[in-house]
Amino acid sequence: MNLTHRKAILLWRDPRVLGILRSLHKPFLDGSGATLRFRVSSGLRGLYMRNRRSLWLTLGISVVLGGCGGSFGGADRADGVTVDGDWSVITGNLMGQRYSDLTQINPSNFADLEVAWEYDATHLGSVNARSIPIYVDGLLVNVHSQYRTVVATDAATGEEVWTYTEPETFRWEYSMRKNHGKGVAYANVDGQDVIYLISPAFFLHALNAQTGEHIEGFGQQVDIPGFPSTGVVDLLGENGLGYEYENAADGISLEQGYITSSSPAIVVNGVVVVGNSAEQGYNQTRRENIPGDILGYDARTGEHLWKFDVLPSPGEVGHETWENDAWEWTGDISSWAPLSADADLGLVYVPTNGATQDYYGGFRPGDNLFSTSLIALDVETGERAWHFQFVKHDIWNYDTPQVPVLADVTIDGVATPILAQATKQAFLYVLNRETGEPVWPVEYREVPKSMIPGEHLAETQPFPTRPAAYDMQGMTEDDLVDFSPELRQRAIEALEDFQIGPLFLPPLQRDNPLGKRAAFWCPADVGGTNIDGTPAYDPDTGIIYVPSQKGCSARIIIPGPEKDEGGVAEDLTDQPTGTTITDWVPGPAASPGRIDGLPLWKAPYSKITAIDLNTGDHLWWMPIGDTPRNVLNHPALDGKDDPRTGSGRQAAMFATPDMLVYASHDSDRNPHIFAVDKASGEELARVEIPSDNRYQMMTYMHEGKQYIVISTNGGNFAMTLPSS
């Protein structure tokens, strides 16, 4: 066997190897000097993880090489599994699992947690934040405010150590995603801890993690006053997307389109992979925009290595799915959710959103590959390894909102490397991450047609047969509030002016043939799993925990010129992108409202579902948080048990060997974090926290003490156990 090959596999599965591996505390070297790391089969993993978590564990036993082509560590570790309390990727590890092996905080002491420190970022202008820090050698590094200021704080005290703010530019000023930065990326390059920031103006910065200084020799000098002479890459220009412009501070013209970022980059095998985020599709009135092409850079030098085109050109896979030559001028298909990666396979997994614009696509007929898809790219070349499209010709804003979760499980006795993707449709798509093939059959079923003139939807959409959908899909009378017959009847009456129907019910235009106010489709862009609903995976058991909420949309489609001229003030942008006004555009929301303050649909309003990825079976579900007081006190519930509605909000989560931890509210809307039994969903403990969780949580070990960090709109705070 050639041990210099990255994917060399030892087929030896004798459990006796466990004893041998236990003796291996440190990596050892083969004759070539390449570092070897061992992996243990899933059958041994649970036992072994509790005894020696410093080794890298998945299916089978494999030998993975490091040290080739330079020295990279940290988040660029060979397998991406979180060990020894590390949290150097915003999703916990490269595999997107949100799992930590730490057990100092456990069910027996969880209720004793207290606030260790609070970091208030409002002095930076932080509002509506969606960011979470990573832990790097005694520091927590995060972004705050509309400037996406990088802030390093002391891991023990929360005190600022350094900050960096990119100078203002028109590119920054016009950014529609200033507050949407989810964090930073990290790698150890030749012994130096490096932080990678994608700014709202779409520049890539490489910073020394300990000082905040830009890395010498990385990237190219940017001709903008106040920018450093090194350590930056202009992601729009010739070393990025390839656009030409006279003034780097202004970037491309808005007639061409617009692009920025939301999630951080990911560093895999010495390559910085950059995703992006486009203009909000519900604001768009014109068909032109730029595509969200994916970029790869050398983590050491910033050299531009490759670009993957999300709009396929003639002769490329998927080109035939773009009729009307729309591939030439339309855009979006950005990758605003976090990415994940399998370093052994050398693949990075890119979830995408829909094409311009959210709720009408008559000007882009066809299935529109690679919109609302998952793309597996070779991290060295940027070439497509495989893809899977979740929604063909997306006009529901069903963008892929969460990181793809990678796992190693056993299905029908066969060790299988998989990828699980949670969606707004409340489907969990499970694919073989080597090939992209569905693990269980996917059926292409007929879906409703559009009534909007010029709109031609796909006749079928992909429906996984396993796992079953984990939340409401479509709307019938059976889905309506059921606390009393009277409430249900009022809900029926409230929906009389709306069209209801199955999953993939399309929007309706104003003055439609049905005479309805709008279509009421479920789940909507606020339903299923969304930005704030962060799945967590337990590698010891193969169980994934998926948060979701019920939610429907009723948005009216109106003539394009009307909105473009300012007829719909709530959606008007001062400087629209593109030049050609489309025939139809997203109009205002048309909500049927609530019934006595209650949602139209029956409980639960939000929940966590435990799904065994070895079998595809649902194991249990539990509400997210407590039933709100206004529901408990409703006259229709007088004398009845708690209906376990959940808070109606999604939840940030992570898993440990001992418990599942999530953030939500009690009945009085007081924010808490909860510890849950992973096998049953039974609540084990809860602790009130100073403020609402906004996006994610993370945990880390520093100087022998475990902390839990909760992100908020205005900063973050840490919980820990009292000092003994």
N, C-alpha and C positions, 0 to 999 in steps of 0.2 A: 504494500500500500504506500502511495506517495504522500508523505506527511506534509509536503509543502503545498498541497492543494487545500484551499480554504474550506472545502466541503468534504474533506476526508472523513469517513465514517467508520467507527468500530462497531461491528455488529454483535459484539459480545454483550450479553444481557444477564450474565450470571450475577445473582444478588450478592455473591461473595465479593464482588468488586467494590461493594460499599465499604468494606473494611479497609481495602487498599486506599480508596479515595479519601477516607477519613484521615489518613496519615499524611495527606498532601495538603499542608496548610498554605504553601506558597506554590505559584507556578514554577515549573521546571523547564529546562531547555533541552531541545534535541540537538543533534550534531550540527545543525545549521545555525543555531542560535535563535531560532524563532520560538517565542513563548507559546507553550501549550496550555490549553484550558480544557477541562473535562466537563462533560454533561452527563447527568444521571437520568435513567428512564423514569417516566411518570409514575410507575408503580413504586419506585423507591423515593420519589421526590419528597412526599409529605414527611416521611420518617427522617430522611436525611436533612431536610431544611431545618428541622428543629435541633440538629446536632452540629452542623457545620454550614452556615449560610454564606460563607465566603467563597464557595465554589459556584460555578454557573451551571444551572440545571434546566433541562428540558427533556424531550423525548429521546430515547435511545441513549447511546454513549458516543459522543463525537469528540473529535480533536479539532480545536479551532486555533488558528495561527494568529499571532499578533506580532508587531514589530516590523512588518513588511512595509517598505515604502515610507519609512519615517515612524516617529513615535507619536501615537495618539492614545489618549486615555479618557477617563471620566465618562461623559455621555457617549463617547465613541467606543466604549468597551465592547468587546467582541459580541456578546449576546444580548445586551440591553436589559438584562434582568436586574431589578433593584436588589442590592445586597448591602449588608452592613449599614443600614440606615441611610444610604445615599438617596438623594432626590435632586439629581442634576439635570432633569428634563421636566418640563412643566406637567407632563402626564405621568410622572413617576419614573418611567424608563422608556427606552426606545420603542418598546412593544406596546406602549399606550395603556398599560395595565392598571395604573393607579393602585399599586400594591406596595406595601412596605413590610420588611421582615422584622421590624421592631416590636418588642413585646413588653418594654418597661411600663408603658401605659396599657392597661388591660382591663377586662371587665371588673376585676376585684377592686381596682382603685380609680376607675374612670370618674366616678362621682366626686372624687376629691380634687379634680382639676381646678386650677385657678389661673387667673390672668398673669402671665409672666411679664409681658410688655405690650405696648400698643405703639404703632407707628401711624401718625396722622399726616397724610400727604395733602391735606387741603391747602397748606401753604404753597404747594406747587400747582394748585388749581385742580386737584383730582376730584372728579365727579363721575358717577356712572361707570366706575372702573370695571374692567373684566380681566384682571391680571392676577398672577400668583407667582411668588418668588421661587427660585431654585436655591439649593444649598451648595456652596462652593468653599471648602476649606475655611470654615469659621464665619463665612459671610452669607447673608441672604441677598440675592440680587433680583431686582424686580423693575418694572416700569410703572410710572405714575403720571397722571395728568394728560391733557390734550397735546402736550409737547412730547409725550412718551419719554420723559426724563428717566434715565437709568439711575437707580438708587441702590447702593450697597449699604446694608445695615449690619451691625454686629449681631451675630446669631444668639448671643446671650442676653443682650439688653435692648435690641431694636434701635439703637442709636445710629445715626448716619455716619458712615465712614467716608464715602465719596458719592458725588453725583455727576452726571453728564447730561447736558441738554443740547441738542442740535440747534444751530442758528436758524432763525426764521427765514422762510422762503415763501414765494407764492405757492409752490408745490405743497408746502405744509399748510398754508392758510386755506387752500381750497380742499384739503383732505376731508372726506366725509367720514373717516374712520379714526379720528384723532384719539378718541377715548377707548377705542376697541382693542388696543394692544394687549395681548394675553401674557406677555412675558418676554424672556430672552432665551437664547441658546448658549450652550457651553461645550467646550472641548479643552482637554489638556494637550497642548501642542509643544512637543520637544521640552516637556517639563514646565511649561508656562500655562497657567490657567487663563483661558481666553473667553470673553463674553461677546456674543454676536447679537447686535441689535438691528432690526429692520425698522426704520423710522416711518412716520406717517407720510413724509415726502418721498419715500421709497428709495432710501439710501441704506446700504449695508455697512455698519460700523463694527470693527473688531477692537475690543478694549481689554486692557490688562485687568483681570478680575480683582486684583488686590489694590490697584491704584486708580483705575478709571482712565488711564492714559491710553491713547491710541497705539496700536501695534505697529512698530516700525517695519516697513517693507511690505505691508499688506495693502493691496488695492492700488489706486492711482490718485494723484492729486486732483481735487475737485475745485474748479475755478469759481468759487463762491466765497465772498468775504466772511471771515470767521471760521471757515472749515479748516480742519487740520491738514497738514501737508502730507500725511500718510494715514493708513488705517481705514480708508473709506472706499466703497465702490458705488458708483452711480448705477442703479439697477435699471434705469430707463434707457441709458445711452448705449454707445457702441459696445461696452463691456457687459451689457445686460440684455434687455429686450431689443436693442438695436435701433431705437428711434433717433432721428436727427433733429436738433433744435439749436438755436443761436444762443440761448441763455439757459444755463444749467439750473439757475434758481427758479425759472419758470417752468421748465420741462416742456412736454408736448402741448400742443394746442388742445383746448377743450373740444374743438370740432372733431379732432381725431378720437378723443376718448379720455378715459381716466382710469388710473389704477393706483393702489396703495397696498398696505398689508394689514393683517389682523393678528394672525398667529405668528409666533417666532419661527425662525429657521430650525432645521434639524441637522445635526452633524453626524454623518455616517461614513465610516472608513476613510476619514480624512477629507470628506466632501461636505461642504455647506450647501444644503438644498433649500431653496427659497421659494415659498409659496406667495400668495398675494390675496388681495381683496379688492373688489370692484365697487363702482357706484351702486347704491341701493336700487334694485331693479324696479321697485314700486314708485320711484321718482322719475324714471326714465320716460321720455316722450319720443325719442328719436332712435333710429335703428342702428346707427354707427356707434361703435365703441372699440376698445382694443381688447384683445384676448388675454386671459390670465396665464400666459405661458410660464412653465416651471423652469427655474434656473439652477445650475450647479456651479460651485466655486471651490477652488482649492482652499482648504481650511488654513493652510500656512501662509500662502502668498496672496490670496484673493483673486488668483487668475480665473477668468471665466472659462469653464470647461465645456459646458453644453447648455442647450435650450431645448425643451420639449414643447412643441406647438400643440396647443389644445384644440385648435381648429385645423383639421387635416387638409393638406393641399392635394392637388391632383396626383393620383398614384399612391397616396398614403392610405392606411387603414382608416375607414370611416368617412372618407371623402364623399362617398355616394349618399351619405345621410344628410348632406347639406344641399338642398335644392335651391334654385333661384340665385345661385352663386353667392349665397349668404356668407359662406366662409371667408369671403374677401373683405367684408366690411363690418360684420357684426362682432360682438365681443362678449366680455365677462368670462364665464366658465372658470371662475377663480377658485382658489383652494384656500378659503379663509379659515377652515377648521384646522386644528393641529395635525401634523403628519406623524406617521410611525414608520418603523423600519426593521428589517431583518438583516443584520450585518453579515451573518453567515452566508445568506443567499445573495447579499449585495443588492437588495431591493428596498426601495423606499415606496411607501403607499400613500397616494395622493387622493383625497376625497375632493370632489368638485361641486360647484353649484350650477344653476341653469344659465342659459344664454340670455342676452339682452332680448326682451325685458321680462319681468316676472310673470305677468298674467295674460300676455298675448304674444303669439309667435307666428302670426299669419305670414309675415314677411320672411320667415326662415323655415319653410316647409321641410319635412323630413324628420328623422329621429334625432338629429343634432348631436352626434357623438363628438366630444367626450363630456358633454354637459351632464350634470347630476349623475356622476359615475365614480368609480374607484379605478385608479390607474396605478399599476405597478411598474416602476421605472428602474432600470439598471443604474445604480448610483454612480458608476464609473463613466458611463457613456451617455446617460439620459435617454436611452432607447426604451421603447415600450416592451415590457415582458408579457403583459396581459392586461386586460381591462374587463370591467363589468359595469353595465349601465343600469342604474336602479330605476330611472324614469326616462322614458323616451319622449322627446319633444315636451319638456317640462314647462307647464304654464300654471303651476300650483305653488311656486316658490318652495319646492321640496328639496332645496339645497341640502347637501350632506353635512350635518351640523357638528358631528363629533369625530374624534380621532378613531381610526380603525384599530381595533384591539387584536393583538396577535396572541395566539395560544398554541400549546402543544397538548393534544388530547388523544384519547384512544376511542375510535369509532368502529364498532363491530369487530373489536379485537385488533385493529390496525392502528399503529401510531400515525397520527395525522397532524401536519402543521396547518393551522387554520387562521383565518382572519374573520372577525365578527364586526359587522358594521351596523350600528343602531341608526335609525332614520326617523324623520318626522312622520312617516307613514305608519309608525309603530311596528315595522318589520325589523327583525334582526337577520340580516343576510349573512350566512356562514359560507365562506369560500375557502378552498385549498389555497394557501398563500403562495405556493410554488407555481401553481398552474392557473389559478383564477376560476377553476371549475367549482360549481356549487357542490357542497358536501352532501346535501339532500336535494331532491329534485325541486326545480323552480318551474312553475307552470305559467305560460303566457296566456292570460285570460282577456277576453274582450271587455272593453270599458266604454262608457258613454261617449257619444260624439258631441262636438261643440255646435252651438247654434249661432255663434258669432260669424258674420260674413267674412270669408277669406281665411278662417281658421281651420286647419286640417290636422287633427290629432292622430297619434298612433292608434291603430285599431286594438292593439293589445299592450299590456304591461306585465312585468314579471312579478309573480306572487310566490314567495317561498312556501313550500309545503311543511317545512319544519325549520326552526321552531315556529309555533303558532304566533300570530300577532299578539302583542302584549298590551295593547290598549285599543280604545274604540276606533273602528274604521267604518266610515260612512255613517249615515243617520237614518233611522226608522223611528216610528212611534215607540217601539220597545226600548229605545235608547234614552227616552226622555225621563225627567225627574219622576220618581215613583214613591215619594214619601206619602202621598195621598192621591186618590183618584181626581180630586179637585185640582191639585197642582198639575198633574199630567194634562188634564183637559186645558188648563190655561196655557201650558207650553205648546200644545197642539194648535191652539188659537193664535199664539204669538208667531208661529211659523207658517200660518196660512198664506202670507204674502211672499214666502220664500220657497224655492225649489229645494227639496232634500233628496238624497239618494245614496248610492254606494260610494266606496272609495274611488277616487279619480273622477268624481263629478266635476265637470268643468265650470268656470265662471259664466255668468250671463251678462249680456250687454243691456244697457238701459233701453227701454222700449222693446223688450224682447217678445217673441211670439207667444210666450206663455203668460204674458201679462204679470209676471212676478217682479218683485222689487229687486231680487238678486238670488243667486244660488248660494246655498248654505252647505259648504263642503267640509268634511271631517275625515281625518284630522286636518287642521289647517297648518299654516306656516308657524303657528304657535302651539301646535299639538304634538303628540308623540314624544320623541326625544329631541331636545333642542340644545341651544348653546349652554345653558346653565345646568343641564342634566348630564352629569358626568358618569358614565358607566365605570364600574370597578370589577376587576377580575381576580379570582383566587387561583394561582397556579398550583396550589396543593390539591385542590379538588376538581378543577376544571369548571367551576361555576362562575358565571358572569351575573352581575347585579345591574339591572337596567332601570333607570328612573324614567318616568313619563308623566304626562298630564293630558287631560282632555281639553280640546280646544277646536273651534271651528271658525271659518272665515266666511264673510259675505261681502266681497268687494265688487263694486259695480264697474263694468268696463264701459268707457265713454269714448267719443270721438277724439282722436289725437289733437287736432288743432285747438279744440276747446281748452284742454289742459295746458298745452304749450303756451297759449296766450294768457294764461293766468286765471282760467276759470275755476280752478280748484286750488284755493290758496294753501290748504294744508300740505299739498305735495309739491308746491312750486319751488324750483331751484332758480337762483338768480342767474346762474351761468350754466345752462344745460349742455350736456355733451352731445356730440353728433350734429348732423345737418338735416337729415331727412325725417320729417315728422311722420310717424306711423299712423295708419288708418284708425287704429284703436289703441287705447292705453289704459293702464290701471287708474280707476277713479277712486272716490272715497269709500271708506268702509260703510257697510249698511247693516248694523247689528239689530237683531230682534229684541235685544235687551235681556233682563233677568226676570224671574218670577218671585216677587217678595224678597228680593235680594239673593235668591238662589240661582245657580246655573240652570240652564235649560235641561241639561243631561243628568242622568242618575250617577250616584257615587260608585266608585271612588273618583274624586276629582284629580288626584295625583297619587302615584304609587311607585313602589320598587318591586320589580319582578326578578326572582332568582331563576336562572335558566342553566341547566346542565348542558355544557357544550360537548360532552361525550355522547349524549343521547338526543339532544334537542328538546328535552322535556322541560316544561315549566314545573318548578318544585314548590314554590310558594309565592305569595305576594303580600305586601303590607302597605298601608297608607303612609305617605310621606308627612310626618308630623301628626298633629292632633286635628280633630274635627273643629273648625272654627266655632266660637261661641255663638255667633248669629245663627248658625245651623242648629246647634244643640238646643237653643232656646226657641226654635221655630215651633209655632203651635201644632204643626202637623206631626212633630216628633214627641209630643207630650205623652209620657208614659212608655216610650219606646227606647230600645237600646241605642247606644252610640252607633250611627251608621258607618263609622270609620271612613269618612270622606277623604281624609288627607287635607293638607293645607291648600291644595290647588296650585302649588308651585313645584318646580322641579328641585332637585337636590344635588349639591356637591357631595362626593363620596370618596373614600378610599378604603381598602381592605388590609387587614393584617392577619397573622396566623390565628389570632384569638377572636376577631370580631370584624364587623362592618361598621364604619363610622360615617355618619351623614349629618347634614345641617338642615334645620327646618324650624317650625314654630310650634308652640303649644296652643291651646284653644284661645288664649288671650292675645295671640300674635307676638308673644315674647320669643325672641330667637334663642335656640338651643342647639347643641350638638348631641347626638344620640349614639349609643353603642348598641349594636344589634347582634343577636346570635346568627351566624352565617348559615346554619343548618335549618333553622326554623323561621327566622324573621322576628323572633321574640325580642322585645326590648329588654336590654340588660341594665342600662343606666342612661341618665341624661344629665346635662349640665347647662344652665343658663349662661349665655355669652353676652358681651357688651353691645353688640350690634349685629345687624343682619349679614349673613353670608351673601356675597354677590356672585361669585363665579366658581372657584375651586377651593379645595383645601389641600394641604400637604403636611407631611411630618418628617422630622429629621432628628438625629442624635448629635448633640454638641457637648463636649466635655463631660461625657457620661450621663447626660440628661436628655430625655426625649421631649420634644415640643410638637404641638399641633398648631399650624398656622391657618387662619381663616381670612380670606380676602373680603373686603368691604368696599362700598362705594368710594370711601375717602381714604383708604389705606389698607392696613392689615393689623392683626394682633395675634399673639401667641398664647396658648394654654400649656401649662405643665403641672407636674405634681409638686406639692409643697416640699420644701427642703426638710430633710430629716434632722 
